[in-house]
Amino acid sequence: VATYEWLRDLLGKEVIDHWWQTESGWPMIANSVGYGALPVKPGSATKPVCGYDIRIFDKEGNENPPNKGGSVVIKLPLPPGNFPTLWNDDDRFINSYLSRFEGYYLAGDSGYIDEEGYVFITGRIDDVINVAGHRLSTADIEEVLSGHDAVAESAVIGVEDEFKGQIPVGFVVLKEGHEISQEDLQTELVQMVRKDVGPIVSFKQAAITQRLPKTRSGKILRATMRAIADGKPYTPPSTIEDPIVLEEMKSLMAEKEIGIFANKTTS
């Protein structure tokens, strides 16, 4: 929402959002101006495009009521243009997308639909962390971090913790021309998260970085960042924009004593 408001105010124009996946080939949720533009709701890609029956399910496969978050699913069959399978790997396609809820395609994203049918995508299903038994969306924390005047973009990961299971750690890129110390920014971000999300999040650490690891299409590699922080093996995806950034991230975590690097320091 913060990015949307910044761009709208900068350009003096309304920003039209949409949501799709490589697997879909074309937008599944959009403000289809050809049919008549709908009012924009910040944070929503608007409504399902013709041909897509999009719903929100809970873990048991029950459809959620309006404004309750869950897994984004699309009722089969999918319209023309969507992947019918993965090349030479039908089983993987079935296991990844079609096996969780019979008769539905699992998008892998979480979200909710409001009472007017607007769809809000809140993040990936695996971007949910478990802090002392509480399941929390990293997207909610990132939304707060990105709302800071000095922050251009952010990423939050869940780092393994001996007592709480996981704790959130933030990584932020500063806007060009903004100068603020690591200590001051971290203090302000911690206060913002505590106020807007709640103290239960246990957000206490944010590190300034020059850039975030991304794919060439711009997706932040949170799972790889989490593996580095937890000291687990990982394979850089073939679509990574610049593999060197992973070494930069590893050095930053070591410097700031994040995750496994904090354990090494105190052992």
Summary of the structure (lengths in Angstrom):
residues: 267
radius of gyration: 19.5
end to end distance: 41.6
largest distance: 62.6
contacts: 744
relative contact order: 0.09
helix: 30%
strand: 27%
